[in-house]
Structure formats: C-alpha cells, structure tokens
C-alpha cells in the first residue's frame, strides 16, 4: 500500500502491507509482520519494530513489543 494526495500524486509510493491514518498527520504502517509510525509525508517516526500499535490520541500511542517473539 501507498498514500496518494487529493491531486493524485504519490505522497508515499506503495511499499507497505497496510497503512491506516491515525491522526491528521500520523499514519500507522505495517510491513513484514511489524508495525511502525510515520508522518503523512512519509517521514519515519518509529522503525517497524512493534508487534502491535494501538490508537493514536492526544500525541500518545499504545504499542506492544513482545520479547523474543513470545
């Protein structure tokens, strides 16, 4: 998946397995079984390190990172 602006131009070229818009300028991205956060412009906020990322609210986000995949 990628992200296209209203003008039809790519903001983020297709490279993720899943994307959801979490806030006005933050997206949650998923690739190869791991989650991360990025800005709408494609800038990485966190690496794809997390097993689960929850709702982004008021500048905070819940996440899960299991030790040794357990």
N, C-alpha and C positions, 0 to 999 in steps of 0.2 A: 504494500500500500504506500501511497504518497499523499501529498496535500496540494490541492490546486486552489488558487485565489479566484475571486469572482471574475477577474479579467481573463481567466482561462490559462494563465501561466503557472507553471510548477513553482511552488514555494519549497517543497521537498519532493525530489524525484522518487519514484517508487523504489523502496528498499526494505520496508518493514513488513512483517507478517500481519500486524494490526496497529492501528492508530485510533485513539479517541481524544477528543478535545475536552480537557479537564477544566479549563478556566479560560478567560478571554485571551490569554497569550501563552498558555501552557498546554502541551499535549503529552499524553502518556503513550509510549511506543513499546512495541513487543517484537523481538526477533530471536530466533533460535532458542525459544523456551525461557527467555529472560526479559524483564521489564525495565524501563528507564524513563526519564523525563527529558523533554526538550522544549524549547520555545517554538512558537508558531513559525518563526523564520528559519527553523532547522538547527539553531544553536543548541548544543548538548548541555543539559543542566546536570544530569547524573548519568553515569555509564549504565549500560544494560547489565546490571548486576543483581537485580531483585527477582525473587520468585513470585511476588505479588505486590501491586501498588493499588492503594485504595483511592478514595475520593480526595481531590484537592479542594481545600476550603480555607479561606482567610489566610492564605500563604503557607498553610501546613498540609502535609500529606502523610498518610499512614503507609507503611511498607512492611514486607516480610522478606527476610533473607534467612533461609534455613542453613544451619551449619552442616557442611559435608553432604548437602542434598537430602538431609533427613528431615 
